[in-house]
Amino acid sequence: MIFKKTTFFMITSLLVLVLSACGADRTESDQAGGEAESKKTVVMGQINWAENIAVTNMWKVILEDKGYNLELKLLDIGTQMAALKNGGLDISPEIWLPVQDASYVKEYKDQVNFSEETWYDTARVGLVVPSYMKDINSIKDLNANKEKFEGEITGFDSGAGTMLVTEDVIEAYNLNFDLIPSSEPAMLTEIRQAIKNKEAIVAPLWKPHRVFSEMDLKFIDDPKKVFGGVEKIHHATRKGFAKDFPEVNKWLKNWKMDDDSVGSLMTYVNEAEEPIDGARKWVEENQDLVDEWVK
């Protein structure tokens, strides 16, 4: 465990240094005479989560239609926060509050701008099991059924806010379970395989997510409300972003989506050969909504 944490720290630190260097390169490029083009380049963080891939590609289509160049950087949320602080990243589009990402807000509130505005207001986070597990309806049911789950909660990215809260859940309920990190695609594969074989599996998941339309899953009760209730999704920007990109800053604050719009976007992106193609199709078919954001 110590080796894993040390390795993760080293990788995160290296990524932050690279991003900081990228920020410095952008400044040097401005000074060298490429100021006009550089001022049009926005760097947005991306996480390998279904809804994040969808919305980041959506914004790439929108901003590039408006004459900007949107560069996407695939980074975990912890690295994104550090990169916003150091200026290597302009936007982190998915901050879940009041619970999931509260630790990052607490750590970076003085170095990063966390928006008061939200773009999705009915998010939910919790542990899920297949619906056929009729005897598992609460987190309190897990210890008594430890053997069915082999004492494991199947997780995703180790630095994600929801994974940190899941560790709090294990402690709060005194669960005799280990939280196994991987990635969102790997976690979904495990869930899909377990359901195919009618096996037991428990995992942290969230809505909005297309998986709920693909697999028969249920949230189990969290009587202590460690995961919180309704979550809202905000965005974050580096200090100085609003001054450098006032137009884009305004558009981000206008951004609002509901279950239907997020669900259809995720479906289009998932079904397309390339995510950007699905996002472009969605933007074309939802131009009236997009126009409300970029007015």
C-alpha positions in Angstrom: 0.0 0.0 0.0 2.9 2.4 0.8 4.5 1.6 -2.5 1.2 2.3 -4.4 0.7 5.6 -2.6 4.3 6.6 -3.2 4.1 5.7 -6.9 0.8 7.6 -7.2 2.4 10.6 -5.6 5.4 10.5 -7.9 3.2 10.2 -11.0 0.9 13.0 -9.9 3.8 15.3 -9.1 5.4 14.6 -12.5 2.1 15.3 -14.3 1.8 18.6 -12.4 5.3 19.6 -13.4 4.6 18.7 -17.0 1.4 20.8 -17.0 3.2 23.7 -15.3 5.8 23.5 -18.0 3.0 23.6 -20.6 1.6 26.7 -18.9 5.1 28.3 -19.1 5.4 27.3 -22.7 2.1 29.0 -23.5 3.4 32.2 -21.9 6.7 32.1 -23.7 4.8 31.5 -27.0 2.7 34.6 -26.3 5.9 36.6 -25.8 7.4 35.2 -29.0 4.6 36.6 -31.1 1.9 34.0 -31.0 -0.2 35.9 -28.5 -3.4 36.1 -30.6 -3.5 32.3 -31.2 -2.5 31.4 -27.6 -5.2 33.6 -26.2 -7.7 31.5 -28.1 -6.5 28.2 -26.6 -8.3 26.9 -23.6 -7.1 23.8 -21.7 -9.8 21.6 -20.0 -9.3 18.7 -17.8 -10.9 15.4 -18.8 -11.5 12.2 -16.7 -12.1 8.8 -18.2 -15.7 8.7 -16.8 -18.6 8.4 -19.2 -20.4 11.7 -18.4 -17.0 13.5 -18.3 -15.9 12.2 -21.7 -19.3 13.3 -23.0 -19.4 16.9 -21.7 -15.7 17.6 -22.4 -16.2 16.6 -26.0 -19.4 18.6 -26.2 -17.5 21.7 -25.0 -14.7 21.0 -27.5 -17.4 21.2 -30.3 -19.0 24.3 -28.9 -15.8 26.3 -28.3 -14.2 25.3 -31.6 -17.4 26.4 -33.4 -16.9 29.8 -31.6 -13.3 30.1 -32.8 -11.5 28.8 -29.8 -9.1 25.8 -29.6 -10.0 23.5 -26.7 -7.2 21.2 -25.6 -8.3 18.2 -23.5 -5.9 16.8 -20.8 -6.7 13.4 -19.5 -6.0 13.7 -15.8 -7.4 12.4 -12.5 -9.3 14.9 -10.4 -6.4 15.4 -7.9 -4.0 16.2 -10.6 -6.5 18.6 -12.2 -6.8 20.5 -8.9 -3.0 20.9 -8.6 -2.8 21.9 -12.3 -5.5 24.6 -11.9 -3.5 25.9 -8.9 -0.2 26.0 -11.0 -1.8 27.4 -14.1 -1.2 24.4 -16.3 -5.0 23.9 -16.7 -7.8 26.4 -17.3 -11.0 24.4 -16.5 -12.0 21.3 -14.5 -15.6 20.8 -15.6 -16.9 18.3 -13.0 -16.8 19.2 -9.3 -19.4 17.3 -7.2 -20.7 19.0 -4.1 -21.5 19.3 -1.2 -20.0 15.9 -0.4 -18.0 14.1 -3.0 -15.3 16.7 -3.8 -15.5 18.6 -0.6 -12.0 17.6 0.4 -10.6 19.3 -2.8 -12.6 22.5 -2.2 -11.2 22.6 1.3 -7.6 22.1 0.1 -7.7 24.4 -2.9 -10.3 27.0 -2.1 -7.7 29.8 -1.9 -5.9 28.8 -5.1 -8.7 27.7 -7.4 -12.0 29.3 -8.4 -14.9 26.9 -7.6 -18.1 28.1 -9.3 -21.2 28.8 -7.3 -23.2 28.0 -10.5 -24.1 24.4 -11.2 -24.7 22.6 -14.5 -26.5 19.6 -13.1 -28.6 19.6 -10.0 -30.0 16.1 -9.4 -26.9 13.9 -9.1 -26.8 10.9 -6.8 -23.9 8.9 -5.5 -23.9 5.6 -3.5 -23.1 1.9 -3.5 -25.0 -0.2 -6.0 -25.7 -3.9 -6.4 -27.5 -5.9 -9.0 -31.3 -5.6 -8.6 -31.6 -9.4 -8.3 -29.8 -9.3 -4.9 -33.1 -9.0 -3.0 -31.5 -9.4 0.4 -29.1 -6.5 0.0 -30.9 -3.2 0.4 -28.7 -1.3 2.8 -25.0 -0.7 3.5 -25.8 -2.3 6.8 -26.5 -5.6 5.0 -23.0 -5.9 3.6 -21.1 -7.3 6.6 -23.5 -10.2 7.1 -23.0 -11.1 3.4 -19.3 -10.5 3.2 -18.5 -13.9 1.7 -20.9 -13.4 -1.2 -18.8 -10.3 -2.2 -15.5 -11.9 -1.2 -15.0 -8.9 1.1 -14.5 -6.5 -1.8 -16.0 -3.3 -3.0 -15.2 -2.9 -6.7 -14.0 0.7 -7.3 -12.6 2.9 -9.9 -10.0 5.8 -9.9 -8.2 5.9 -6.6 -8.1 9.7 -6.5 -11.8 10.3 -7.2 -13.8 12.1 -4.6 -16.4 9.3 -4.5 -13.6 6.8 -3.8 -12.5 8.9 -0.9 -16.0 9.1 0.4 -16.4 5.3 0.0 -13.4 4.9 2.3 -15.3 7.0 4.8 -18.3 4.8 4.3 -16.2 1.7 5.1 -15.1 3.4 8.3 -18.5 4.8 9.3 -20.2 1.4 8.9 -17.2 -0.6 10.2 -17.3 -2.7 7.0 -15.0 -5.7 6.8 -14.4 -4.9 3.1 -11.5 -3.7 1.0 -12.0 -1.0 -1.6 -10.3 -2.2 -4.8 -9.3 0.7 -7.1 -9.1 0.3 -10.9 -10.7 2.6 -13.6 -14.3 3.3 -14.5 -14.2 1.1 -17.7 -12.6 -1.8 -15.6 -15.2 -1.4 -12.9 -18.1 -1.4 -15.4 -16.6 -4.5 -17.0 -16.6 -6.2 -13.6 -20.2 -5.3 -13.0 -21.3 -6.4 -16.4 -19.6 -9.8 -16.0 -21.0 -10.3 -12.5 -24.5 -9.6 -13.8 -24.0 -12.0 -16.7 -23.1 -14.8 -14.3 -25.7 -13.8 -11.7 -22.9 -13.1 -9.1 -22.7 -10.7 -6.2 -20.9 -7.4 -6.7 -21.0 -4.0 -4.9 -19.6 -0.8 -6.4 -19.7 3.0 -5.9 -21.7 4.6 -8.8 -23.3 7.8 -9.6 -26.1 9.4 -11.6 -26.1 10.7 -14.3 -24.6 7.6 -15.9 -25.6 5.6 -18.9 -24.9 2.3 -17.1 -28.4 2.5 -15.4 -30.0 2.2 -18.8 -27.8 -0.7 -19.7 -27.8 -2.8 -16.6 -30.4 -3.5 -13.8 -28.8 -2.0 -10.8 -30.1 -0.5 -7.6 -28.7 2.0 -5.0 -28.6 0.5 -1.5 -29.7 2.7 1.4 -27.1 4.8 3.2 -28.9 5.5 6.6 -26.0 7.5 7.9 -26.0 9.7 4.8 -22.2 9.4 4.4 -22.6 9.8 0.7 -24.9 12.7 1.3 -28.2 13.3 -0.5 -28.6 15.1 -3.7 -25.3 16.2 -5.3 -24.8 19.2 -7.6 -22.2 19.4 -10.3 -20.1 22.6 -10.5 -17.0 23.5 -12.5 -13.7 25.0 -11.4 -11.2 27.4 -13.1 -7.7 28.6 -12.5 -7.2 32.1 -11.0 -7.3 34.7 -13.7 -9.3 32.6 -16.1 -12.3 35.0 -15.9 -10.1 37.9 -16.9 -8.3 36.0 -19.7 -11.5 34.4 -21.1 -14.5 36.5 -20.0 -16.7 35.1 -22.8 -16.0 31.5 -22.0 -16.3 32.1 -18.3 -19.8 33.5 -18.9 -20.8 30.6 -21.0 -19.7 28.1 -18.4 -21.8 29.9 -15.8 -24.8 29.7 -18.1 -24.4 25.9 -18.7 -27.4 23.9 -17.5 -28.3 20.2 -18.2 -31.0 17.8 -17.0 -31.4 14.0 -17.1 -32.7 14.1 -20.7 -30.0 16.3 -22.1 -27.1 14.5 -20.3 -28.6 11.1 -21.0 -29.0 11.8 -24.7 -25.5 13.3 -25.0 -23.9 10.3 -23.3 -25.8 7.9 -25.6 -24.7 9.8 -28.7 -21.0 9.8 -27.5 -21.1 6.2 -26.6 -22.6 5.0 -29.8 -20.3 7.1 -32.1 -17.1 5.7 -33.5 -15.3 8.7 -31.9 -16.6 10.7 -28.9 -16.2 14.0 -30.8 -18.5 12.7 -33.5 -21.3 11.9 -31.1 -20.8 15.2 -29.3 -21.0 17.1 -32.6 -24.2 15.3 -33.6 -25.7 16.1 -30.2 -24.8 19.8 -30.4 -26.3 20.0 -33.9 -29.6 18.6 -32.7 -29.6 20.7 -29.5 -28.5 24.0 -30.9 -31.4 25.9 -29.2 -30.2 24.7 -25.8 -26.5 25.4 -26.6 -27.5 28.9 -27.7 -29.0 29.6 -24.3 -25.5 29.0 -22.8 -23.4 31.0 -25.3 -25.7 34.0 -25.7 
